[in-house]
């Protein structure tokens, strides 16, 4: 019914935004997301995603701290919300979205939008209920 992804001092080796993808017995879903994300600084900015629940940042100095919640709405419909802090740039990051799977959720992938940038610091923990 709920998956909580917790980040502590997480950063990547590039500027590609982190991305959360969910999946079922047919694999990780890489399309069909309706998601948006905002980065709040002196001049707020935002973007949308269709390949996962993206975390808007795109700076090599981003350091992510906070919680991402995946909640089962009904059947196989999942909602994502998150509130994070970027301690590398003193910014608030928030966003969310929705994704309908074919069957029950059984996997979560934490990657980057370009799929090649890697995580180089911090820790990630996942709790499910």
C-alpha positions in Angstrom: 0.0 0.0 0.0 2.9 2.4 0.6 6.6 2.5 -0.3 8.8 5.1 1.3 12.2 6.0 -0.2 14.5 7.9 2.1 17.6 9.8 0.9 20.4 11.1 3.0 23.2 13.1 1.3 22.6 11.5 -2.1 24.4 12.9 -5.1 25.3 11.8 -8.6 28.4 12.1 -10.7 26.7 14.3 -13.4 23.8 16.7 -14.0 21.1 14.2 -15.0 18.1 14.4 -12.6 17.3 11.4 -10.3 14.3 9.3 -11.4 12.1 6.8 -9.6 10.5 4.2 -11.7 8.1 1.5 -10.6 7.2 -1.9 -12.1 5.3 -5.2 -11.9 5.8 -8.7 -13.1 6.3 -7.5 -16.7 9.3 -5.3 -15.7 10.0 -1.7 -14.8 7.7 0.7 -16.5 9.7 3.3 -18.5 6.7 5.2 -20.1 3.3 6.4 -19.2 4.0 8.5 -16.1 2.3 11.8 -15.5 4.7 13.6 -13.2 6.0 17.1 -12.4 8.7 18.5 -10.2 9.7 22.0 -8.9 12.9 23.4 -7.6 12.4 26.4 -5.4 15.2 28.9 -5.1 15.2 32.7 -5.6 13.8 31.9 -9.1 11.6 28.8 -9.0 11.6 26.4 -11.9 9.8 23.2 -12.9 9.6 20.4 -15.4 7.5 17.4 -16.3 8.3 13.7 -16.8 6.8 10.8 -18.6 9.5 8.2 -18.0 9.3 8.2 -14.2 8.9 10.3 -11.1 11.8 12.8 -11.7 13.5 15.0 -9.1 14.3 18.3 -10.7 17.7 19.6 -9.9 20.3 19.2 -12.7 23.3 20.6 -11.0 26.5 18.7 -10.3 26.5 20.1 -6.8 23.0 18.7 -5.8 22.9 16.8 -2.5 19.5 15.3 -1.9 17.9 14.7 1.5 14.3 13.8 2.2 11.4 11.4 1.6 9.7 10.1 -1.5 6.3 8.4 -0.9 4.6 6.0 -3.3 1.0 5.3 -2.3 -1.4 2.8 -3.7 -4.5 4.8 -4.7 -6.7 1.9 -6.0 -6.0 -1.5 -7.6 -2.8 -0.8 -9.6 -2.8 3.0 -9.6 0.2 4.5 -7.8 0.7 8.1 -6.7 4.1 9.6 -5.9 4.8 12.7 -3.8 8.0 14.0 -2.4 9.6 16.8 -0.5 13.3 17.0 -0.6 16.1 19.4 0.3 19.1 20.1 -1.9 21.7 21.0 0.7 24.3 21.6 -2.1 22.3 24.5 -3.4 20.0 25.4 -0.5 16.9 24.6 -2.4 13.5 22.9 -1.8 12.5 20.2 -4.2 9.0 19.0 -4.5 6.9 17.0 -6.9 4.6 14.1 -7.6 2.7 12.2 -10.2 0.7 9.1 -11.0 1.3 5.8 -12.8 -1.0 2.9 -13.5 0.6 -0.5 -13.7 -0.7 -3.7 -15.3 -0.5 -5.9 -12.1 0.7 -5.5 -8.5 3.8 -3.4 -7.9 6.8 -5.6 -7.1 9.8 -3.4 -8.0 11.2 0.1 -7.6 14.2 1.5 -9.6 16.2 4.5 -8.6 18.2 5.8 -11.5 18.9 9.0 -13.5 17.0 10.5 -16.5 19.9 9.7 -18.8 20.4 6.3 -17.3 24.2 6.7 -17.3 25.0 9.1 -14.5 25.6 7.1 -11.3 25.1 7.8 -7.6 28.4 8.7 -5.9 27.5 9.6 -2.3 25.0 9.3 0.4 22.6 6.5 1.3 19.1 5.4 0.2 16.8 3.3 2.3 13.4 1.8 1.2 10.5 0.8 3.5 7.3 -0.8 2.4 4.0 -1.3 4.1 
